[in-house]
């Protein structure tokens, strides 16, 4: 199934059934009076998060959804049947926006498993004529009509939930890495933007099958991604849900004077898109070390220690240095409770402070952000 992270649908709740106009007509019961039953309520449209779904593809195919109408009332005080609710199952992590004349309004963030909301309420059923009898009106010949159900146009936006998000420049080897540490089999090729949609993989502990990490392979980011270049908006929004980031830099993209320039470039794009993302904990990885000679590797490791950076040097293709990286992933994955984001203990990198305002201001609202990412 194709990965689709945005869709627009139209939902309509069921209308209520009409009340009934009826009079009791039985032998030996003259002038029995009104006995029209009430109409049934219309069914509501309910949105529910489902862990088995990973895409909004179905909502691109079918865009109109309508719940069942309530049945009309009948004589002998028989009430109409309530219309059945329509439950639309969405991937966990779906944001729901209602389109209004004033603009879009956020209705819900289905970031928890089995979270649900009533997006459109069914119309109320009309009352039968038995409700309108009185001392002055003994035989009412009217009943209440059913009310129409609510009707909305919704925009659905999926932000995938993952423990770790793989980020980096195009062709850094992210897809190769996720194929090594999980059962995911994304498309892998030696050209930029091979990955055009996020891929999810599950990393399972060999000693404990119940211990697992969800890894998201985010398509490559480029300079100017925060302005939308290279589909930056569509890619960056998925990074927001990851608890921590695995930042991958290819040895081919390393500069002689500043080998960490690739890290700084992507971090600056994260900061410009959302200052909180630049504070997210990162594991820095240099991939494709099989293309370097031993002298170059030793020089870079020495430079990393001198610069105070913890960098993992690996080759996902040749399976070099993978054990140390996997241990770090497990270690970082259990630092906080599940699905709470991890932030840099040292705060915002100094090189990004000028783009994100005061570092202290950026950390004031971390508690609110943690609540947003809870699942």
N, C-alpha and C positions, 0 to 999 in steps of 0.2 A: 504494500500500500504506500502511496506517495505521502511524504511528510508535508503537511499543510498547517501553517501556524496562524492563519487568519481566515475568517469567514464571516459573512453577513447573512443573517436569517430573519425571517418574519414569523412571529408566533402569534397565535390567536387562541384565547381560552374559549371554552364552550359557553353558549348562551343558556340562560335558564329557561326551563319549560314554562309554558303558560298555565295559569290557574284554570280550573274547569268551572263552567257554569252548568250546574245540574240540580235537579230537585228529586227528592225521595218519592218514588212512585211504587207503593206496595198495596196489596189488598188489605183492607181494614185499617189502613193508615192514611186517612184523608189529610190533605194539606201537610204533607210530611216535612216541608221546608227544604232549604238549600242544603246540599251535601256534596258540593264540588270540591275535589281534592286539590292540594297544592302541586305546582310544578316542581320538578327536581332541579337542583343546582347544576350549573354547567361544570364540566371538568376543568381543572387548572393545568397550567404548563409548569412543570417542575424540572429544574436543572440539577444534575447530580454528578459529582466527580467519580470517575471509574478508573482504577489503576490499570485495567487491561487495555485502555485506549492510549495511543501515543500521537494521534494526529487528528486534525479537524477535517480530514478529507471527505468524510461522509456529508458534512454540512456544505461542501462545495457542490456536491451532486444534487442534494435535495435542500431547498432553501425555505420552503413553506411548511409550517407545522400547525396543526389545529387540534385542540382537544375535543372530546365528545360533548355534544349538547345534552342538556337535561331533558328528560321526557315530560310531556304535559301531564297535568293531573287528570283524574277520571272521576266518574260518579261514585256514589257510595263511600265518599271520603277516602278514596284511594289516591295516594300521593304518587307523583311521577318518580321514576328512578333517576338517581343522580348520575350525571355523566362521568365516565372514567377519566382520571387524571392522565395526562401525557407526560411521561418521564423521559427527558432527553439526557443521555449519558455523554459526559464530556471528559476529556483527559484531565488528570490532576494537574493543576497549575494554570487553568484557564481563567482569564479575566473576562468579565461580562460587562459590556457597555450598552446603555439604551440610547437610541438616537431620538433627540427631542428637537423642537424648533429652536431652543436656546443653545443647542450643541449636544455633545455626548455627555452622558452622566454614568459614572461607574456604579454598577449595581452590586457586584460581588467579585471576590477573588477566591476561586475554588482551589485553594492550595492545600487542602487536607483531604485525605482519603474519605470517601463517602460523604463529604460536605455537600449540602443541598440547599436550594433556595426556590421559593415560588416566584417565578418570573412573571406570570400572568394569572390572575385569579379568575375563576369561572363566575359567570353571572348568577345572580340569585334567582331562584325559582319564584314565579308569581303565586300569590295566594288565591285559593279557590273562593267561590262566592259564599261558602259557609262562614267565612270570617267577617262578612259584611252585614249579616242579619242583625237587626236591632228591634226594639219595641215599635219603632216608627217605620222600619223597613223590613217587613216580614219575608219578602220574596225578592232579594236582590238579583237582578238579571245581568250582572257584570262580574268580572273577575280581574285579577291583576295580571298584566303580561309579564313574561320573564325578562330579566335584564340581560343586556349583551355582555359578553366576556371581555376582559381587557385584551388589548392588541398592541403589539410593539414590534419595532425593528431593532434587532440586537446585533452588535458587532462582537464577535468572539476573537480573543487574542490569546494564543497559547505561549506561555513561557515555561520551558521544560524545567523540571526539578531534578537536580543532581547533587551528589556530594562534591564532586570535583568537575571543573570545567577546563578543558584543554584549549588554550589560546595561543596565538602566535601569528607570525607573518605567514602568507601563503607558501605552501610547499615546504613547511618546516618539519614535516614528518609526524603530524598529529594522528592521522588516520592509521599509519603504520604502528604507532605506539598503542593506540586503543585496541588494535587487532592482536597485539602481543599480550596484553594484560587482561583481556576479556575475550568472550566468544563472538564479539561483534566482527562483522566482515564488511567494512565499508569499501567503496571503490578507492583504489590506490593507483596513482600514476605519477610520472615525473614531470608534471606541469602544474602551475599555480591554479588555484580554485578548482581542484578536482572535486573537493567537497563543497556542495552548494546548499546542503541542508544539514542541520545537526544530526549526529548519530549518537545513540545511547549504547553503552556497554556496561555489563555488570562484572565487577571484579570479585571473585569468590575466594575465601580463605581455604586452602587445601585441608587444614586441620579442623576447621569448623565451617561446614557448609552454610550455616545460618548467618555467618559473618560475611557481609558483602558491602561493596561500595558501588554506587552508580556513577559512571563516568560519562561526561558529555563531550563529544568532539565538536567544537564550534568551528565553523568555516573560517578561513584565514581573514585576518583584519589587515587593513592597509592604512597608510597615513591619510587622514581626512575621514576616517570611518565615522567619527562623531557627527559629521555633517551629512552622512548618508552615502559617502563614496564607497563603492564596492559592496553595495547593499549593507552598509555598516549598521543602520538602524535595526534591520531585521536580524543581524547576527548578534549585536551587542545586547539586545533585550534578553537573550537566553543566558548571557553571562550573569545577569542580575540574580538568578535563582541558585547559582552554584554556591556551596558553602565555602569552598576555597578554590584557588586557581592553580593550574599547572601550566606555567609559562614556558613555551618551547621555542628555542632559537636554533636555527640550523647553523652548523659550522660554516656553511657557504655564505651566510649573511653577516659574518663577523668582520668588523673593521679592524685594521691593524692598530690604529691609534686608540680607539675606544671600542673594544670588543663587545661591550654591553649596550651599544647604541640601539640595537634591535629591541631589547627589553624596555629601554627608556621610551622608545617611540610608541610602543603599544600601551605602556602605562600612561603616557600622556593622553592617548585617545580615550582610555578608560576614564581618566580624570575629567576630561572635557565632556564626556557623555554623562557621567554621574560621579561626583567626587567620592561617594561611598565605595565605588568599585576599586578605586586606587588604594583604598585602605584594606581591601580584602587580602587575606593571607595568600601568599604565593609560594610555590615550589619552582625555582628557576632551573631549567634544564637546557643543556646544550646537546643537541642531537647530531647524528651523522659524524661521530668522531672517527669512524672507520675511514673517513676521507682525509684525516690528518696524520701526520707522522708523529712519532713519540715525542720528539723535541717540542713540537707545537703544542701538544696536549699538556706536557709538563709546564710549559710557559704560561698557558692559560690558567691552569690550576693554581700556580704561584701568584698570578695576577688577581685571581678571585680572592685568595686568602689576604692579599695585601689590601684589596678594596673592601674587605669585610663582608663579602657575599658568600652565601652557601649555594653553590652551583653543582648540580649533578651532571656529570659528563657520561653520555650514553650513546649507544647505537641501537636503535630499535630494530633495524634490519638485521644486524649481526648478533643481537641479544647481548650486548656489552653493557655492563653497569646497571642492568635492569633490576637485580636483586635489591640493591641499595635504594633505588627509587621506589620500588614496591613497599619496602619497609617504611619509608618515609610517608607514603600515601596512607598506610594503615595507621601509623602513629598520629598523623595529623587528623585523620578521619574520626578518631575517638577522643579528641581533645575536648570537644563540647558535646552537648546532647544532640541527638540526630536532628538534622535539617535546620540547625541554627548556624548562621554565617560566622566565619572566623575572620578576624581583622588583624592587621599588622600590629604587633606589640609596640613598635617604635613610632606608629602613626604614619602620616603621609610622607612619602619620600620628598626630600628637600627640593629635588629638581622639578617637582610638580606643584609645589606650594603656590607659586605665582599664578597658576592656572585655576586653582581650586579655592582660593581665598585662604583665610586663616585656618591653620590646622586644628586649633582648639575648637573653632566653630564647627568644623567638619565632624568632630567626634562627639559633639553635644547630643546629637540625635541618634546615636548608635542604638540606644534601647528601642526606639521606635522602629528602626530598621530591622532589628532582630525579630520583632513581633511580626513584621511583614513577611519574613522569610520562614517563619515557623510553619510546619506542615502537619 
